[in-house]
Amino acid sequence: MQLDIIHTGDCLKILKTLPDDTVHCCVTSPPYYALRDYGMEAQIGRETTPKEYISRLTEVFTEVRRVLRPDGTLWLNISDTYAGKGNQGDFIDPKNPYGRNGQAVALNNKVEGCKPKDMIGIPWMLAFALRDTGWYLRNDIIWMKDNPMPESVKDRCARCYEHIFLFSKSKKYFFYYKAISEPIASATAERLKRGMRGGNKYGKPVPGQPQPQSINRPREHGEIKDSDINPLRNKRDVWKINTVPFKGGHYAAYPPKLVETCLLAGCPEGGIVLDPFMGSGTTGMVAAQMGRHFVGVELNPEYTELAYKRIGGEI
């Protein structure tokens, strides 16, 4: 399989040409349902119903699962859509109803089973559909942004997060948790150093057997030193990462820090990263910077050219 390449064309057709069990992880963000029109035939996201949208994505990610190594993972960024009234809907940005780069914004259609203004539940519809096809659904990570796209709504809270679902191909998979560990809270270290009088017992005494030992044995104040305390803890499932500006002609680019975090945990150095919806090339750019190889697919040839320029440092 050729590496560090972006294939231009329909992602499902191209994925079917890639060999089995070859890539270490997939980091991607497919077009969201009924939000943007990229002006391309066969584009995903403009389906008549959410069911059709989920069905098409399920086909794509079934091929992704085949291409992944047995220990591979999928990091899938997806957001929700609100049901509209057939000829009306919420624009992404009220100040730019046709998109900040001139793209037409798809209006939200009537949705079977949803009332106008209902949240459709696209992320979980997709997550459960992929789980049904054999994926292991391991995490729902919340990507929180302090600088989200503005919304003019007055009858609900403005949205500031998206989902990143972590899926694995197998029960056991590559996940380097140490690479994304985060510092413990200072209060945690102080609590450990203060000591404790008692301990939490586990189990119940059994006649004729030794008394169970304490999980947290009593300790004196100052017995535990700074050098005894692990300064890191497992990364939590809420990631606070702001969006960053991008000068190219693509305004659905996720921030490099998001991809970096996924790759640190999900792809070993020198490994191969797949992105079937390459867009502006963020996944490929970060992979190259981090010593990983990439394989991308992009429907729009203009975006393929844009992505290569970005990966090459021209943008």
C-alpha positions as CSV (number, residue, x, y, z in Angstrom):
1,M,0.0,0.0,0.0
2,Q,1.4,3.4,-1.0
3,L,1.9,5.7,2.0
4,D,1.7,9.5,2.5
5,I,-0.8,9.8,-0.3
6,I,-4.3,11.3,-0.7
7,H,-6.6,9.4,-3.1
8,T,-9.1,11.5,-4.9
9,G,-12.5,10.0,-5.3
10,D,-15.4,8.3,-3.6
11,C,-14.1,7.0,-0.2
12,L,-16.1,3.8,-0.3
13,K,-14.8,2.7,-3.7
14,I,-11.2,3.6,-2.8
15,L,-11.3,2.0,0.6
16,K,-12.3,-1.3,-1.1
17,T,-9.0,-1.2,-3.0
18,L,-6.9,-1.0,0.2
19,P,-5.5,-4.3,1.7
20,D,-6.8,-5.9,4.9
21,D,-5.2,-5.4,8.3
22,T,-2.7,-2.7,7.3
23,V,-3.4,0.6,9.1
24,H,-2.9,1.3,12.8
25,C,-5.7,3.7,13.4
26,C,-8.2,6.0,11.7
27,V,-8.8,9.6,12.7
28,T,-11.6,11.3,10.8
29,S,-14.6,13.6,10.8
30,P,-17.2,12.8,8.1
31,P,-19.5,15.6,6.8
32,Y,-22.2,16.2,9.3
33,Y,-25.8,15.5,8.4
34,A,-27.7,18.4,6.6
35,L,-25.4,21.2,7.5
36,R,-23.2,21.9,4.5
37,D,-23.4,21.4,0.7
38,Y,-19.9,20.9,-0.7
39,G,-21.3,20.9,-4.3
40,M,-20.0,17.4,-5.1
41,E,-22.0,14.5,-6.5
42,A,-21.9,11.4,-4.3
43,Q,-21.1,13.6,-1.2
44,I,-22.1,12.3,2.1
45,G,-24.3,14.5,4.4
46,R,-27.0,15.6,1.9
47,E,-29.1,12.4,2.2
48,T,-32.9,12.8,2.3
49,T,-33.1,11.1,5.7
50,P,-30.8,10.4,8.7
51,K,-31.4,6.7,8.1
52,E,-29.8,7.0,4.6
53,Y,-26.9,9.0,6.0
54,I,-26.2,6.5,8.8
55,S,-26.4,3.7,6.2
56,R,-23.8,5.2,4.0
57,L,-21.4,6.0,6.8
58,T,-21.9,2.4,8.1
59,E,-20.8,1.1,4.7
60,V,-17.7,3.3,4.8
61,F,-16.7,2.4,8.3
62,T,-17.2,-1.3,7.6
63,E,-14.4,-1.0,5.1
64,V,-12.3,1.0,7.5
65,R,-12.7,-1.8,10.0
66,R,-11.4,-4.3,7.4
67,V,-8.4,-2.1,6.6
68,L,-7.4,-1.7,10.2
69,R,-5.0,-4.0,11.9
70,P,-6.5,-6.3,14.5
71,D,-5.2,-4.0,17.2
72,G,-6.4,-0.8,15.4
73,T,-8.7,1.9,16.6
74,L,-11.1,4.4,15.1
75,W,-11.4,8.0,16.4
76,L,-14.6,9.4,15.0
77,N,-15.5,13.1,15.3
78,I,-19.3,13.7,14.8
79,S,-21.9,16.3,15.8
80,D,-25.6,16.4,15.9
81,T,-28.3,18.2,13.8
82,Y,-31.7,19.6,14.7
83,A,-34.8,18.7,12.8
84,G,-36.3,21.6,10.7
85,K,-39.6,22.3,9.0
86,G,-38.8,21.1,5.5
87,N,-38.1,24.6,4.1
88,Q,-36.4,26.1,7.1
89,G,-33.6,25.3,9.4
90,D,-30.8,26.6,11.6
91,F,-27.9,28.1,9.7
92,I,-24.4,27.2,11.0
93,D,-23.6,30.9,11.4
94,P,-26.4,33.5,11.5
95,K,-24.0,36.2,10.2
96,N,-23.0,34.1,7.2
97,P,-26.1,32.1,6.1
98,Y,-24.2,30.7,3.1
99,G,-21.1,29.7,4.9
100,R,-18.0,31.7,5.6
101,N,-16.4,30.4,2.5
102,G,-19.4,30.8,0.2
103,Q,-20.6,27.2,0.5
104,A,-24.3,26.7,0.5
105,V,-25.6,25.5,3.9
106,A,-28.0,22.6,3.7
107,L,-31.3,23.2,5.5
108,N,-32.6,20.6,7.9
109,N,-35.4,18.5,6.5
110,K,-38.4,17.1,8.2
111,V,-37.3,13.9,10.0
112,E,-39.4,10.9,10.6
113,G,-39.9,10.4,14.3
114,C,-38.8,13.9,15.1
115,K,-40.8,17.1,15.7
116,P,-39.5,20.3,14.3
117,K,-36.7,21.7,16.5
118,D,-36.0,18.2,18.0
119,M,-32.3,17.2,18.3
120,I,-32.1,14.2,15.9
121,G,-29.4,12.2,17.8
122,I,-27.1,11.6,14.9
123,P,-24.0,10.8,16.9
124,W,-25.6,8.0,18.9
125,M,-27.5,6.7,15.9
126,L,-24.1,6.2,14.2
127,A,-22.4,4.9,17.2
128,F,-25.0,2.2,17.8
129,A,-25.1,1.3,14.1
130,L,-21.3,0.8,14.0
131,R,-21.4,-1.2,17.2
132,D,-24.0,-3.5,15.6
133,T,-21.6,-4.2,12.7
134,G,-18.9,-5.5,15.1
135,W,-17.0,-2.4,16.3
136,Y,-16.3,-2.2,20.0
137,L,-17.6,1.1,21.3
138,R,-15.0,2.1,23.9
139,N,-15.4,5.9,24.7
140,D,-17.7,8.8,24.1
141,I,-15.2,11.7,24.4
142,I,-16.6,15.2,24.6
143,W,-14.6,17.7,22.6
144,M,-15.4,21.0,24.4
145,K,-14.7,24.4,22.8
146,D,-14.5,27.8,24.5
147,N,-14.8,29.4,21.0
148,P,-17.7,27.6,19.4
149,M,-19.5,28.8,16.3
150,P,-22.0,31.4,17.4
151,E,-25.7,30.6,17.5
152,S,-28.6,33.1,17.6
153,V,-31.0,30.7,19.4
154,K,-33.1,32.1,22.3
155,D,-34.9,28.9,23.5
156,R,-31.9,26.6,24.3
157,C,-28.3,26.7,25.3
158,A,-25.7,27.3,22.6
159,R,-23.7,24.3,21.7
160,C,-20.0,24.1,22.6
161,Y,-19.1,20.5,22.2
162,E,-18.9,17.6,19.7
163,H,-18.4,13.9,20.1
164,I,-15.3,11.8,19.5
165,F,-16.2,8.2,19.6
166,L,-13.4,5.7,20.2
167,F,-14.0,2.4,18.6
168,S,-11.7,-0.6,18.4
169,K,-11.6,-3.5,15.9
170,S,-10.9,-6.1,18.6
171,K,-11.3,-6.6,22.3
172,K,-7.6,-5.9,22.8
173,Y,-6.1,-3.0,21.0
174,F,-3.3,-0.5,21.0
175,F,-3.9,2.3,23.4
176,Y,-0.8,4.1,24.8
177,Y,-2.5,5.8,27.8
178,K,0.8,7.1,29.2
179,A,1.3,9.3,26.2
180,I,-1.9,11.3,27.0
181,S,-1.8,11.2,30.8
182,E,-2.5,14.5,32.5
183,P,-1.2,16.1,35.7
184,I,-3.1,15.2,38.9
185,A,-4.9,18.0,40.7
186,S,-2.8,19.7,43.4
187,A,-5.5,19.0,45.9
188,T,-5.0,15.2,45.3
189,A,-1.3,15.4,46.1
190,E,-2.1,17.4,49.3
191,R,-4.7,14.9,50.4
192,L,-2.3,12.0,50.0
193,K,0.4,13.8,52.0
194,R,-2.0,14.7,54.9
195,G,-2.4,11.1,55.8
196,M,-5.5,9.2,57.0
197,R,-6.6,7.6,60.2
198,G,-8.5,4.7,58.9
199,G,-8.7,2.5,55.9
200,N,-11.3,1.1,53.5
201,K,-11.6,-2.7,54.0
202,Y,-12.4,-5.0,51.1
203,G,-14.4,-8.2,51.6
204,K,-15.9,-9.6,54.7
205,P,-14.1,-11.6,57.4
206,V,-14.4,-15.4,56.8
207,P,-14.1,-17.7,59.8
208,G,-10.8,-19.5,59.9
209,Q,-9.2,-17.2,57.4
210,P,-6.9,-14.2,57.9
211,Q,-8.5,-10.8,58.3
212,P,-8.6,-8.9,54.9
213,Q,-6.0,-6.2,54.6
214,S,-6.8,-2.6,54.2
215,I,-6.7,-1.2,50.6
216,N,-5.8,2.2,52.0
217,R,-3.8,1.5,55.1
218,P,-3.6,4.2,57.9
219,R,-0.7,6.5,57.5
220,E,0.8,9.4,59.4
221,H,0.9,13.0,58.2
222,G,4.0,13.6,56.1
223,E,4.7,9.8,55.6
224,I,4.1,10.2,51.9
225,K,6.5,12.5,50.1
226,D,6.2,14.3,46.8
227,S,8.6,11.7,45.3
228,D,6.2,8.9,46.3
229,I,3.2,10.4,44.4
230,N,2.6,9.7,40.7
231,P,2.2,13.2,39.2
232,L,0.0,11.9,36.4
233,R,-3.5,10.5,36.1
234,N,-5.4,8.8,33.2
235,K,-6.8,11.4,30.7
236,R,-10.4,12.2,31.3
237,D,-13.1,11.9,28.6
238,V,-13.7,15.7,28.3
239,W,-11.1,17.3,26.1
240,K,-11.0,21.1,26.2
241,I,-9.5,22.1,22.8
242,N,-10.3,25.3,21.0
243,T,-10.7,25.6,17.3
244,V,-8.0,27.4,15.4
245,P,-8.2,29.6,12.3
246,F,-7.3,28.2,9.0
247,K,-6.5,30.4,6.0
248,G,-7.4,27.8,3.3
249,G,-10.7,27.5,1.6
250,H,-12.2,24.9,4.0
251,Y,-14.0,25.9,7.1
252,A,-14.8,22.5,8.6
253,A,-11.2,21.8,9.8
254,Y,-10.7,20.4,13.2
255,P,-7.8,21.6,15.3
256,P,-4.4,19.9,15.0
257,K,-4.3,19.4,18.8
258,L,-7.3,17.1,18.6
259,V,-5.6,14.9,16.0
260,E,-2.4,15.0,18.0
261,T,-4.1,13.6,21.1
262,C,-5.7,10.8,19.2
263,L,-2.5,9.8,17.5
264,L,-0.4,9.8,20.7
265,A,-2.8,7.3,22.2
266,G,-3.8,5.3,19.1
267,C,-0.9,5.1,16.7
268,P,2.7,4.1,17.4
269,E,5.5,6.1,16.0
270,G,6.1,5.1,12.4
271,G,2.5,3.7,12.2
272,I,-0.1,4.4,9.5
273,V,-3.1,6.7,10.0
274,L,-6.1,6.6,7.7
275,D,-8.5,9.4,7.1
276,P,-11.3,8.6,4.6
277,F,-12.6,12.2,4.7
278,M,-9.3,14.1,4.4
279,G,-10.8,17.6,3.8
280,S,-8.2,20.2,4.5
281,G,-5.6,17.6,5.5
282,T,-5.3,18.1,9.2
283,T,-4.9,14.4,9.9
284,G,-2.2,14.0,7.3
285,M,-0.4,17.2,8.4
286,V,-0.3,16.2,12.1
287,A,0.7,12.6,11.2
288,A,3.7,13.8,9.2
289,Q,4.7,16.2,12.0
290,M,4.6,13.3,14.5
291,G,6.5,10.7,12.6
292,R,3.5,8.7,11.4
293,H,2.5,7.8,7.8
294,F,-0.9,8.7,6.4
295,V,-3.3,7.5,3.8
296,G,-6.2,9.8,2.9
297,V,-9.2,9.9,0.7
298,E,-10.9,13.1,-0.5
299,L,-13.9,13.4,-2.9
300,N,-13.1,17.0,-3.9
301,P,-9.9,17.4,-6.0
302,E,-9.6,21.0,-4.9
303,Y,-9.4,19.9,-1.3
304,T,-6.9,17.2,-2.2
305,E,-4.6,20.0,-3.6
306,L,-5.3,22.1,-0.6
307,A,-4.4,19.3,1.8
308,Y,-1.1,18.5,0.0
309,K,-0.1,22.2,0.3
310,R,-1.0,22.2,4.0
311,I,0.9,19.0,4.7
312,G,3.9,20.4,2.8
313,G,3.9,23.6,4.8
314,E,2.8,25.9,2.0
315,I,-0.3,27.1,3.9
